[in-house]
């Protein structure tokens, strides 16, 4: 995929917590492929940044994402680690920011975001 790789000598911020959760929590929607090989997926799934993932308490629960004038329900299946990164376990990617909803292509499609605009988008989310 087109993930950012860590750069030697660059300092990356880490976070142990995320902004407070409300009925419309502000976040950044990012794009992630959850299929082996990273070649697209048709299931609305996502990874939440460490604080919101909450020690797996949201794993296998749905959240509602509001963006682009639409909403979609998606299942939390992973953590976007904001405490660690830049190692083999994290595919040499930097730690996630503390306000990320890292979503599958199916989520972006359901929100009706044109493919040319996929990558990052301001959204709101809540527990479903």
LINRAGI-V13674 format. One record per residue. N is the residue number from 0. RES is the residue in one letter. PHI is phi in whole degrees, -180 to 180 (none if undefined). BURIAL is 1 if it has 24 or more other C-alpha atoms within 12 Angstrom, else 0. D_LAST is the distance of its C-alpha to the last C-alpha in Angstrom with 2 decimals. Layout:
n->(N | N)
res->(RES | RES)
phi->(PHI | PHI)
burial->(BURIAL | BURIAL)
d_last->(D_LAST | D_LAST)
//
This chain:
n->(0 | 1 | 2 | 3 | 4 | 5 | 6 | 7 | 8 | 9 | 10 | 11 | 12 | 13 | 14 | 15 | 16 | 17 | 18 | 19 | 20 | 21 | 22 | 23 | 24 | 25 | 26 | 27 | 28 | 29 | 30 | 31 | 32 | 33 | 34 | 35 | 36 | 37 | 38 | 39 | 40 | 41 | 42 | 43 | 44 | 45 | 46 | 47 | 48 | 49 | 50 | 51 | 52 | 53 | 54 | 55 | 56 | 57 | 58 | 59 | 60 | 61 | 62 | 63 | 64 | 65 | 66 | 67 | 68 | 69 | 70 | 71 | 72 | 73 | 74 | 75 | 76 | 77 | 78 | 79 | 80 | 81 | 82 | 83 | 84 | 85 | 86 | 87 | 88 | 89 | 90 | 91 | 92 | 93 | 94 | 95 | 96 | 97 | 98 | 99 | 100 | 101 | 102 | 103 | 104 | 105 | 106 | 107 | 108 | 109 | 110 | 111 | 112 | 113 | 114 | 115 | 116 | 117 | 118 | 119 | 120 | 121 | 122 | 123 | 124 | 125 | 126 | 127)
res->(X | X | X | X | X | X | X | X | X | X | X | X | X | X | X | X | X | X | X | X | X | X | X | X | X | X | X | X | X | X | X | X | X | X | X | X | X | X | X | X | X | X | X | X | X | X | X | X | X | X | X | X | X | X | X | X | X | X | X | X | X | X | X | X | X | X | X | X | X | X | X | X | X | X | X | X | X | X | X | X | X | X | X | X | X | X | X | X | X | X | X | X | X | X | X | X | X | X | X | X | X | X | X | X | X | X | X | X | X | X | X | X | X | X | X | X | X | X | X | X | X | X | X | X | X | X | X | X)
phi->(none | -101 | -68 | -75 | -100 | -64 | -111 | -57 | 88 | -82 | -94 | -113 | -75 | -123 | -139 | -99 | -136 | -124 | -58 | -58 | -93 | -130 | -75 | -144 | -76 | -72 | -157 | -108 | -85 | -121 | -104 | -144 | -100 | -102 | -96 | -56 | 87 | 70 | -97 | 66 | -160 | -114 | -111 | -76 | -127 | -158 | -118 | -104 | -57 | -47 | -61 | -75 | -64 | 57 | 52 | 73 | -66 | -97 | -62 | 67 | -110 | -88 | -124 | -108 | -108 | -112 | -167 | 56 | 77 | -130 | -140 | -147 | -94 | -142 | -94 | -77 | -124 | -160 | -106 | -96 | -65 | -102 | -100 | -142 | 177 | 61 | -139 | -61 | -60 | -107 | 56 | 59 | -95 | -65 | -60 | -71 | -63 | -88 | -135 | -109 | -115 | -96 | -112 | -72 | -59 | -61 | -67 | -60 | -63 | -63 | -79 | 71 | -79 | -58 | -54 | -65 | -101 | -68 | 145 | -145 | -154 | -75 | -140 | -126 | -146 | -150 | -66 | -79)
burial->(0 | 0 | 0 | 0 | 0 | 0 | 0 | 0 | 0 | 0 | 0 | 0 | 0 | 0 | 1 | 0 | 0 | 1 | 0 | 0 | 0 | 0 | 0 | 0 | 1 | 1 | 1 | 1 | 1 | 1 | 1 | 1 | 1 | 1 | 0 | 0 | 0 | 0 | 0 | 0 | 0 | 0 | 1 | 1 | 1 | 1 | 1 | 1 | 1 | 1 | 1 | 1 | 1 | 1 | 0 | 0 | 0 | 1 | 1 | 0 | 1 | 1 | 1 | 1 | 1 | 1 | 1 | 0 | 0 | 0 | 1 | 1 | 1 | 1 | 1 | 1 | 1 | 1 | 1 | 1 | 1 | 1 | 0 | 1 | 1 | 1 | 0 | 0 | 0 | 0 | 0 | 0 | 1 | 1 | 1 | 1 | 1 | 1 | 1 | 1 | 1 | 1 | 1 | 1 | 1 | 1 | 1 | 1 | 1 | 1 | 1 | 0 | 1 | 0 | 0 | 0 | 0 | 1 | 1 | 0 | 1 | 1 | 1 | 1 | 1 | 1 | 1 | 0)
d_last->(29.22 | 29.91 | 28.57 | 30.46 | 32.83 | 34.06 | 37.39 | 40.22 | 40.94 | 37.76 | 35.85 | 32.05 | 29.91 | 27.69 | 24.93 | 23.85 | 21.06 | 18.64 | 18.16 | 16.39 | 12.63 | 11.92 | 9.63 | 11.15 | 12.36 | 15.22 | 15.76 | 18.01 | 16.86 | 19.49 | 20.60 | 20.96 | 22.22 | 21.10 | 24.01 | 27.36 | 29.63 | 26.89 | 27.67 | 24.54 | 21.70 | 19.97 | 16.73 | 13.57 | 13.41 | 13.67 | 15.16 | 14.22 | 17.21 | 18.70 | 17.65 | 13.90 | 14.32 | 15.80 | 18.31 | 16.09 | 13.75 | 10.68 | 12.71 | 11.67 | 7.98 | 5.53 | 4.50 | 5.27 | 8.99 | 11.39 | 14.99 | 18.26 | 17.44 | 14.67 | 11.01 | 9.80 | 7.16 | 8.86 | 9.56 | 10.97 | 14.55 | 16.76 | 17.79 | 19.46 | 22.21 | 23.22 | 25.87 | 28.03 | 29.15 | 32.38 | 33.24 | 33.37 | 30.23 | 28.29 | 30.40 | 32.29 | 29.44 | 29.05 | 26.39 | 23.12 | 22.77 | 20.48 | 17.99 | 17.25 | 14.47 | 16.83 | 15.76 | 17.55 | 19.67 | 17.43 | 14.75 | 17.71 | 19.08 | 16.03 | 16.06 | 19.75 | 21.14 | 24.81 | 25.71 | 28.29 | 25.63 | 23.50 | 23.63 | 22.08 | 20.18 | 18.77 | 15.09 | 12.37 | 8.85 | 6.15 | 3.81 | 0.00)
//
